[in-house]
Amino acid sequence: MHRRALAIIFAAVILFRVSSALAIDQPRIVPRQAHISRPIDQVYGALKSYFSDSSLSRFNLQSADPKTYTLVATRSGIDNGHWSQWAFCPATGVHMLFQLQDGSVTVTVNLQKSGPGATFASVNADFQGDYALGANEQKLACTSKETLEEDLLTVAAGGAAKK
C-alpha cells in the first residue's frame, strides 16, 4: 500500500514537470494587423509624416524604407497616463512598490499591397519600462494593451490618432 502511494505521488510529480515543460509562454509582442482601403503610398506617407512630426506624435522616426514599406519609430519619456493606456508590465511582489521612471516604445510598421487601392498593415510595439525604488532600478520588458497599435492603424487609414 505504501509503495502504491509513493508510485502515485512520483507519477504526479513527473506529470506536473512534463506538463510545465510543455507549457508555451504567450509572446510579449503581438502585431496588430488591418486591411486599409488606401493605396500603400498614401498609407506609408501618412505614417512617415506622423512619426516625423514630433510635435504631433512625440515619436522619433528611426528609419523609413520606401522599398520595403517599413517604418521604425521610437518614443521615450511616456507619461503615466499614456503608459497606463498603452502598456502593462508584469511585476513580482517586490517590484509592485517600484515607480515608473521612464517608459519607452519602439514601433515597427510593415506595409504590403493588398490589391488595387488597398494596403495590409502590421504594427508591432515593443515597450520597455524603467522602474525605481530608491537607488534600486529595474528595466522591465512590458506587454502592449494594443491601444497604441490601434491608434497607429487609425492614422494609417487617414484618421487622427489620440495624442
LINPEDA-V858470 format. One record per pair of residues at least 6 apart in sequence whose C-alpha atoms are under 6 Angstrom apart, sorted by sequence separation. I is the first residue (numbers start at 1). J is the second residue. D is the distance in whole Angstrom. If there is no record, write none. Layout:
I;J;D
I;J;D
//
This chain:
64;70;6
113;119;5
114;120;6
131;137;6
155;161;6
64;71;4
112;119;6
131;138;5
51;59;5
63;71;6
112;120;5
130;138;6
52;61;5
63;72;5
111;120;6
130;139;5
51;61;5
62;72;5
111;121;5
129;139;6
151;161;5
62;73;5
110;121;6
129;140;5
61;73;4
110;122;5
128;140;6
60;73;5
109;122;6
128;141;5
60;74;5
109;123;5
128;142;6
59;74;5
108;123;6
127;142;5
59;75;5
108;124;5
107;124;6
107;125;5
106;125;6
106;126;5
105;126;5
105;127;4
104;127;6
104;128;5
77;102;5
78;103;5
103;128;6
77;103;6
103;129;5
123;149;6
76;103;6
76;104;4
102;130;5
75;104;5
101;130;5
75;105;5
100;130;6
101;131;5
74;105;6
100;131;4
74;106;4
99;131;5
73;106;6
98;131;6
99;132;5
73;107;5
98;132;5
72;107;6
98;133;5
72;108;5
71;108;6
71;109;5
70;109;6
70;110;5
69;111;5
89;142;4
88;142;6
88;143;5
87;143;6
87;144;4
86;144;6
87;145;5
86;145;5
86;147;5
86;148;6
40;113;6
39;117;4
38;117;5
39;118;5
40;119;5
38;118;5
37;118;5
36;118;6
36;119;5
35;119;6
35;120;5
34;120;6
34;121;5
33;121;5
33;122;4
32;122;6
32;123;5
31;123;5
31;124;5
47;156;6
43;156;5
28;143;5
36;157;6
//
